[in-house]
């Protein structure tokens, strides 16, 4: 099981702080940034799926975009993440 898949499996049981710590170890986002995304309304499970889609090197950008459109809060969260790098 991949690291993100493991996080997804345990997301519902983890506190926001524990979840943020796990996710920040796999991304360039820090704990506070992960927690801020959660406060904006995306669920831990949906955020996990969003980041999993972004990291999937085997999928085309079009396939990723289609999958992200189906994640509740995915597009809005992606815009927030992108704004941090601009």
Secondary structure, 3 states (H helix, E strand, C coil): CCHHHHHHHHCCCCCHHHHHHHHHCCCCCCHHHHHHHHHCCCCHHHHHHHHHHHHCCCCCHHHHHHHHHCCCCHHHHHHHHHHHCC
